Every structure is written in C-alpha cells, then in structure tokens.
Amino acid sequence: MSKKEDAEFYPDWCEEAPPEESYRSILKWGDPNEFKHPNKKLYKLMKQVFEMTDDDFKTTQKMGLEKVSYNKSINLSKEQIKVFENIVGSENVKKDDYSRLQIAYGKTMIDLMRLREGIVENVPDIVIHPRSKEDIEKIVKYCNEQKIPVYVYGGGSSVTRGVECVKGGVSLDMRVHMNKVLKFNEENQTITVEAGMSGPDLEKTLNNAQKLFNAKRAYTCGHFPQSFEYSAVGGWVVTRGAGQNSTYFGKIEDIVICQEYVTPVGIIKTDEYPAVATGPSIDEIMMGSEGTFGVLISATLKIFRYMPENQRKFSYIFKTWEDGRNATREIMQAQFGYPSVFRLSDPEETDIAMKLYGVEGTPVDKIMSLRGYKTGQRCLMLGFTDGEKRFTKVVKKNINKICKKYGAMYTTGYVTEGWEKGRFKDPYMREDLQDYGIMTDTLECAVSWDKMEYVYEGVRKYCKSRPNTICMTHISHFYPQGANLYFIFIAKINEIDEYLTYQYGILDNIQKYGAAMSHHHGIGKMTAPWLEGQIGKNQMDVFRALKRHFDPNGIMNPGGTIGLDQGQFIDPRHNKAK
C-alpha cells in the first residue's frame, strides 16, 4: 500500500445491529441501530498515543457476535418456580440463557469485556417481570421464607456491578410492567411514578402534561444523566444519581419528595411533605441503599416548569486550568443563581473536545492560539442556564463578568450546542474502540474546593503512570463548597486482569487523596471494598444495623453491595467472590 493510501485509511467501524440474542446485543449501548464513531482527528490521536498503526485497525478483536449459550444450572426447585409463576403468570417468568444473562450485567467495562469473551458469571436462576406492588410483596415474602436471593434490574446502565446476581436467586426486571404514572399533582408540582419508568418516558410525559393531565403548562423533571435514554427512575433513586443539569435542578435526592419500598420486614412508605423535622430522614436512609434494604416500588418527584426557550448557552476558553477552576468556584459562591449544565474541561480533555467539535484547525482555533490560549494549557468551560427569562439573563451576565475577570475568551454558545447534540451519544463509541482492543472507562468522585487540585494532580499522576494512556478530566455538578471530579481514561487494554489492576489502582488513589468514592455513580459491588475506608467503621456499622433490620435473612442484593455481606465481597484483584 502506498503512503498516500495508508494516510487516507479510516477504520471500517461496525454499523450493523448486533445479531439477536448475541453477547454483543447485551454489551452494546442503547439503540441497536445507533452508532457514534471517532472522527478522523480523534483516530489520528489514538494511533499516536497508543503507538498503533492503520494495520492495527484492519482486524477486529473478538466482537461477541456469538449467540448466548452457557451451562449454568437453575438451582431453584420446580416447586419454587411454580410459586413464582402462580404469582405473576408463567409468561412473566424467564428461564432461558439469554434472559438470565441480559439482566445480570450492567455497563461496567468488566461486564463488556466478559461478554465479548463469552464469560458468564453470576446470573440469576430466573428472571421475573412483576406487574404490581402486590406481586412484589408476595415475591419478597416468599423469597424471605425460602431464603432466595432477590436482585432488581431497572435500565441496566449500572457502571458499578450493581445488578450482578452473585448468589443466583431471582432478578426482578422492573422495566417491563412497573413503568406507569401513579399520580400527577400540578398544585404541588409533583409526579409519582413506578420505579421502572424510563427517563425519556418520564420527560415525554411531563413535557405533554397539558394534553395528558389537562395541566396549565408543560413540565420537566430536570434530571438528565448521560445514561438518560437507557436508565430508569428507580436506578436514579437507589444510587443517588445526578443529571448533567444538576447544578441548577439538584441531584436526585434533592428531587425526591417521598418513596415506597417493599422490604422483607414490610412496607416502608414516606409521606408527601415539602420538609419535616420528625427525626432522621427515612427517605435519606433508603436512597442510596441500592436494593440492599428492599425493592423501590415508586417515587414522588419534584417537577419544574419546562421553559427551554429561556436557556442561554455559553462557552469560554481559559488560559489555564487554575484560572478556569477559580472562575467556576467564584460563580458558585457569588449568590446570583446557578447555571444548569456547567462543565470545565482540563487541558487534555479540552484538546480532545476541540477535535470532536471540529474546532481544531479552524480560524477560531488560530485566533485562540494568537491570543495566548495555547494547546496543552487552555481549558474549555461550557454550559447553559435554565429558569425564568430574566433570571437566566442575570445568571449569564454574571458568569460572563467573572470569566472575563479570569482572562477567559468567550467562544459563543455554538460549542455548547455541539456538546449538547452528542451529550447522550458518547457511550456508543465504546464498542468501536473495544473492537480494536482500546478500553475507555470512567471514575468519578466528590471533592471540596480546598482539596480539588490535590485530588486532581494525585489521581491523574497515577492514571498517567501507565504509558500511552489518555486521561481526560472535567469538573461538573458544582456546589458552593466543591464539585464532582470526573476522570475518563482511554488505554490499549484488552485483558481483564490488566484492566482490573489499573481501575482499582485509580480507586486506591481516589481514596488516598481524600475524595468521596462516588458522587453519583453509586457504590455497587465494584467500589464496595473502599467504602468503609472512606466513611469509617462507626458509620459503616450503621449501614450494617439497617441491613439486619430490613433484611434479617440477607436476601436483598447480596454479594457485597455497598460494602454489606461482610466476607462475601467481590475481590477487586481477582474478580472472584471471597
């Protein structure tokens, strides 16, 4: 092949929907027919960083196209299975290989790596599609009597091994039937929905409230995680999730008003008050419990006026990470109101963003360089406002004033629009990269302002200690007291053990430098071994005491979730149950 032909080579990325009932159909993100490929500039960067050539992108790794098939026996008796069939109907009890595996893995990178190799671990004995709260009460009661483990599956976007059925048993797939609106209350500005309702269905319902509920106006939930299109309300609540607009609307625990759970010791239900002073919050106890205390049936959520016409988009480029960080802190502490989406990318992420958004090499890029905003140092801030028209005007005006104070150059709302178009699409790129042995994954943590640079420098130092590795970092989900620090690492890793060693080394360093182990992904079974080290033994003992109360027989999501089931954690170094 000539040099010219070689220079023009571009990989033949997969654009075929995965075969039905294949491993790839489980590992693939989102819509089977949706794809997002690295553009040519990003492709060129990857070759350079990973020391790869075009030849490395001419043959794919194992893609997981085989039909799901494995030998994992069902350990429930025929009599036990018959009881479940009598409760929900035989059509709502699934025993086939594909159904069992489909809800056993989430979207953690180790899940995707195992699926490609056809490695099947920790599947439930059966999958149940409960139809109602009453079904779930009967299922949990029977499982408690029989000591059958109970797991819960919502949207399946967990990146913490949260849904993995370490001890077999049953898994409740909530998305099939438990996805209805139970109550809409415009006077209180609340909506009550079942736990299996998806993000898009909830938002569509609220946007169409005038037609559906004869409401006076359209509404929004304001909760838009990157997994929005393929996540469910229940998953948001039990992991204490956050949406990309959380700086204005709040995390899910700020949005939840009340909840209802089925536990082995009975119903736990809170009431719809705006605020109370009646002892420790039961709502706070249940949120973040990740299915270890009981099954979330429904949640009542705050809703907000839907006013997209008032959004004011902005983006700025700063000369240094320090300037950008100081500007964001001042914006959050100035008390003029908060932006909605708000992100600051470090130099490495900014350089890649310039490639992704098509800015690199344009006249705008040249102007930035001439003005001292240099590649490898400059940092991109982007975001937009939500709320009443005059409020959003004031917020944007004050953001501009502070950014200018720190030497930022205004780069218009077009950059933000470019990010917004792909805000839910980036996960589609993971399959493309992994087809050629390139792993991309994320870890995030909560940090106070006074520790921000210490954590950033320390964790990145470890991430970059591995040669030929990209580590993009941004700050998002801002507060007056701190923010979320989010690491995206991309490396040529195709072996599970190598991946685990690297990932858990990053977790070691997040803890070493004093950050919270998670801001919004949750803990699951993956991060569980680090939880007690962060919160302390006395605090962990409170979790254990609650577990003993709600679940005396240990049937709810057993196997190490949120650090419970002592002595039965997933060993992070060897991927085996201790």
N, C-alpha and C positions, 0 to 999 in steps of 0.2 A: 504494500500500500504506500502511495506517495505521501510526502509530508503534508501536502495541501489537503489530501483526502483525510489523513489522520487528524489534522487540525479541525476539520469540519465534522468529525464524528460526534454524534449525540446518542446516548443510550436509547434503546428501544424499550421504554418503560411499559410495564404491563397496563393494558387498557381493556382487559376482559373481565367481566364479572366472574367471581370465583365459582367453580363447579358446585352445584347443590350438594349439601351435606358433606362438603370437604372441610379439612382442617383450616384452609385459607378463608372459607366463608365465615369462620368463627373469629379468626385473628384479624380479618380486615376491618378497618374502621368504617362505620356508618353505612351509607348507601352503597350497595354492591356495584352500582354503575357510576359512582363518583370517584374521581381521581384528582390528585394535585402533584405535579412533577416539579423537581428542582429546575429552575431556569438555567440557561447556558452559563451565566456568570457564576451561579452557585455550584454548578457541576465542575467548572474550571477550578474553583476554590477548593472543592473537596479533593480533586486529584492532587492539587498542590500540597494540601495539609496532610493527607493520608498517604502521600507518596505512591499514588496509584497511577495507572496509565489507562488509555482507552481500552486496551486489551482486557483489563480487569472488569470492564463493564460490558463485555460481549457475551459473557456466560453467567447466568444467574446462579445463586445458591439454591438450596432446596426451598421450594416455594409453598409447600403444604397443600398441593393440589389433590392429594390422595383422598379418597373417601374415608370418613371417620370409621375406624374399626379397632376395637381393643378387647382384651379379655379381663374384664373387671366384674366379678360376680356380684349379684344383688344379695345382700346379707339379711334383708328383711324377709320374714316368712310370708307365705301365701296368705295366711290369715290376717297378718298385719296390713298387707297391701289391700286386701279386700275391705278392711275397715276404712281406709282412705278413699277407696272407690265408692263406698257407700255414702261417705260424707260429701264428696264433690262430684260424683259421677265418674264412671270409668274413662270417659273421654278427656277428663282433666287430670289423669294420672299417666305420666310418661315414663316408660322403662327402657326405651331404645338407647343405643350407644350415643347417637348424635344429641338427643335431647339432654342426656345427662352431662355430656361434656360442654355443651353450649352455655350452660349456666354455671359451670364450675370455675371457669377462668374469666378474669376481667380483662383490662387492657394494660396491666403491668408488663414491662418488657420481658420479664421472665416467662410470663404467660405466652407471649407471642413467639418467643424462642422455642418454648416447649412444643407449641402447636406445629411449628414448621417441621420439627423433627418427629412429630407423631408421639411425643412423650405424654402419656396420660396419667395424671396423679390426682388423688383427692377429689373424686367425683361422688355425687350423692347416689344413694341406691335408687331413688325415684325422684321425679320432678312433679310437683303438684301445682295446679293452677287454681288457687282458691277463688271463690266467686263473691265472698262477702265476709264481713266481720264474724258472722256466726260460724261460717266454715272454719275460719282461723281459730276461733275459740275451741271448737271441737278437735281440731288437729293438734293444737298445743296441749290441750288437756290429755289427749290420748298419748302423745309423744312423751309427756311428763310421766305418765303412769308406766309406760313401756321403756322409758329411758332411751328414746330415739332422738338423736341429734337433729336440730332444726336450723336450717340456714335460710336466708332471704335474698332474693335477687330482684333488682329493680331495672335500671337501664343498662347495667353491665359495664359502666365506664370506670370502675374502680382501678386505681393505679397503686394499690397497697395490699393486694391479695386479700381484699376484704370479703369476697364472696366464695373463696375456696373452701370446699367441703372436706376438711381434713379428716373428719371422723365418719364420713359416709352419711347415713340417715336420709332425711328429706330436705329438698330445697323448694321454697315457695316462690314461684315466678309470679310476681305481683303485676306485671305489665299487661297480662292477658285480659283479666276481668276487673282488677281493682284500680280502675283508672277514671272514675267518674267525679263530677262535681256534686257535692252533697248540699252545699248552701252558698248562696251569693247574698251578701248584705251590703248594699250600697250606703246605707246610713252609717254603718260602722267602717266602711271601706275595708271589708274583709271578704275572703273566699275560703270555703272549706272543701278540700279535695282529698280523694283517696291517695294512698302512698305511691301507687303505680302510675299516676298521671305523668306523662312526659312533659318536658319543658316546652316544646313547640305547641302541644295541645293546650297547656295552661295559658300560654301567651296568646294564642289564637282566640281562646275563649274570652279572655279579658279584653282583647282589642275589639271583639264583637259583642261586648256586653249590652250595647243598646238594642241590638237585634235579638240576642238570646235571652236577656233578662229584663228588657224594657228599661234599661238604665238610662240615666241622663247624659252619660258621656262614656267614652272608651277608657279602659284602664290598662295598666301593665303591672307585672309582678316586680320588675326591676332586677331580676336575678338571671344573669346570663353567663354561666361558666363556659369555658371553651368547649366543654362536653355537652353544651346546652341541647343540641339537636338529638342526642342519644343518651340523655340522663333523665332520671325521674325525681319527683319531689321527695319521695322517701329517702333516696340516696343523698340528696342535698342536706336533709334534716339530720339524719343519723351520723353523718360525717362532719357536720358543722361547716358545710361548704361555703364558697364565696363566688359571686359572679364578677365578671370583668367591670361592671358598673358599681361595685360595692363601695367605693369611696363616697358616693352620694347616697345610694339606697341601703347600704349596710350588708353585712354577712347574713346568712340565712337565720342565725339565732336572733338577729335584730328584726327579722321579718315575721318569724313565727309568733303567733299570739297564743295558741293552745294546741294540744295534741291528744291523741288517744292510742294506747298500746294494749295489746294482749300479751300478758306475761304468764308464766307457769303458776303464779300465785293470784292471778286475777287481772281485772281491767285496771289500767291506770289512765285516768282521764282528767285533764285540766280544763278550767273554765275560761270563757272569753272576756277577760278584763284587760283594760289598757295597761294596768300596772297594779301590783299588790304589795302588801307588807305583811304577809302571813307565813313567815318562816322562810327557810331556804327554798329556792325555786325548784319545784319538781320538773318544770319544763327544762331547766338547765341541766338537771341530772340526766334526763332522758336523751336530750340532744347530744350527739357525740358518742352514744353508747354502742353504735354500730351493730345492733342486733344482739348484743350480749345480755340484755335485760328482758327484751320482749320484741314483738313484731309491731312496727308502726302501722296503724290502720289508716289514720287520716290526720291532717294538719290544717289548722286555720291560719291563713297568711294575711298580712297586710297587703293592700293593693294601693297603687298610686295612679294619679291622672296620667293618661297617655298623651304626651304633647311633643311628639318628635319634631314638630315644626320649630320648637324653641331650642333645639340642640345647636350649640355653637362649637364648631370643630376648630382645633388649633394644633400647631406643632412648632417646635423650636429646636434649634441646634445650639448646643453649648460647646465651649472650647475644651472643657474638662469635665470629668466625672464629678469632681468636687463641686464645681460651680452648679451643675445640674442638681446634685443632691441637696446642696444648701438652698437652692431655689424652691425645690419641692417641699422641704421642711418649712420654709417661711410661708409658702402658700397655705399649708395645712394649719399653721399656727396663727394666721393673720385674722381669723374670725370674720371673714366676709362671705363665707359659704364655701362649699367644696365642689370641685368638678366631679363628674360621674365616672367615665373612663379616665384613667390617669396613669401613665407609664413613663418611666425613664430607663432607657437602654444604656448599658455600658459601652465602651468603645468597640469591643468585639461584636456585640450584638448589633450596634449601630452600623458597622461596616457591612454586615450581612444583610441588614434591613435595606441599606442603600442598593444592594444588588437585587433583593427581592422586589422592591418597589420601583425598580427601574430608574433610580436617581443617579447611580454611578455612571460617570462619563458624560452626563448632560451638562448644559450651561449652568444650571443651578449648582451642580457639584463643583464646577470650576470656580464659580463665584465664592462658594464657601471656602474653598482652599485659599483663594486670594485674600480673603478676609481673616485668615488665621485659624479657620476651623479645620484642623488637619486630620487626615485619615489616621486611625490608630489612637487618636486622642479625643476626638469630638464625640458628643453624646446626644442622642435624639430623645426629645420629650414629645409625647403626643397625647391627645385626649379630647374629650368634649364634655359639654355641660348638659344637665337635664334640669327641668323645673319650669317655673313661671317665666315669661318672656323678659321682664325687667330684671329678675333675679339672675338669669343666665347672662344677661348683658353685663351686670356688675361683676359677676364671677370672672368672666373672660377678660374684662378690662383690668381687673386687679392682677390676674395671672400675667397678663402682658407687662404690667408695670414692674412686677417682681422679676420676671425673666430678663427684661431689659437691664435691670439693676445688676444682674449677674452676667451681663455681657452676651446674652443669647441673641441669635438671629431668628426672626420669625420666618418660618418656612411654609406658611399657609395651612389651610385645612385639607388640602389635596393629599398630603402624606397620610393623614389620619383616615381619609376615605379609602386610600389604598390598603391600609391595615384592616379597616372595617370590612372590606369586601372579602377578606380571607380569614376573618377572626375565628370562624368555626371550622376552617378547612385545613389548617396546618397539620392536624393528625393524619390526614390522608397521605402525607409524604413519608410516613414511617415505613409503609410496606415497600415503597420504591427503594428506599435506602437499604432496607434489610435484605432485599432481593440480591444485593451485591455485597452483603456482609458488613454493612455500616449500621451501627446502632445509634439511635437517638432517644434520649430519655430525659426526664425532668425530676428535680427535687426542689422543694421549697421550704421556707422557714419564716417565722415571725421574729422581728428584730426591733429593739428600741433604737432611737436615733443615736444615742451615745455609743452604741456598740456596732452601728451599721458598717463602718469602714473596717473595723476589726474583723467582723464575721466575713465580710466580702473578700478582704485580702486573704484571710486564712483558708477559707474553703476553696477559693479559686487557686491558691497556691497548690493545694492538694490535687485539684482537678487537672491542673496543667502539669503536674509532676509526671503524668503519663504522657510520653512523647506523642506528637501527631494527634492531638486532641483539641477539638473546638469546645470552648465553654462560654456560651452566651449567658449574660446575666441581665436581669432587669429588676427594678423596684416597681411594685404595684400594690393595690389595696392599701391606700395611705391612711394614716391617722395623725393627729397632732403629736402623739407620743412615739410613733415609729411607723413601720410598714412591713410588707411582705417582700422577702428577697428570693428571687426565683432563678434557679440555675437550669440551663438547658445544655446538656453535654452530648456531643456527637463524636463517635470514635469508630475505628475499624475493629469491631469486636464481634466475633461470630461463635464464641464458646461460652456456654452458660457459666461455668466456673470463673472464667476471666471477668465476665460481666458482673457477677455477684461480688467478687473481690473488690472491684472498682466501685460499685454502687455503695456497698456497705462501708467502704473507706470514706466515701463522701459523708455518709450519715455519722460516722465516727467524728468527723471534723466539724460538722454542724453542731454536734453536742459539745465537742471540745472548745469551740469558740463562744459558746453560751447562747445560742439561738434556741427558740422553741422548735421541736422536731417537726411540726407541721402548722401551717397557718390555715389551710383549707382542704388539703387532700385527705385528711384523716390519718389514722394510725394503722388500721387493719392488722394483718399478721406480719407484714413486712417490717414495719418500723417498731413493732411492739417490744423487741428486746432492748430498745433505747428509752422507752417511756419512763420507767421508774428512775432511771438515771437523770432524767430531766426534772420530773415533778417531785421526786423524793419519796422515801418509804412511807412516811405517815400519810401522805396524800394518796399513794397507791393503795394503802390499806383501806382507805375509804371506798375506793372502787371495788376492792375485794369483798368488803362488807355488804355493799349494794348488790353485788353478784350473788352472794349467799342468800340475801333476802329475796330477790326477784326470781332466782333460778337455782334453788337448792340442789337440784339433781344435775346441774351443769349441762343442760341440753341445748342452750341457746348459743349458736355460732361458736361452738367450742374449737379449741386448737390454737389458742394464743392471741385471739383478737383483743386489741387494746391492752395487751400485757396480762390478760387473765389466764386461767387454767395453768397455774404455775407448774413448771416441769414438763409442759407439753408445747413449748414454743416451736415455731419453725426455726431450725438452726440456720442463721444467716450465712454461715460459711459453707455449709454442705447441702443446703436445701433438703434437709431431712427432718422429720418430726423427732424431737428428742424423746 
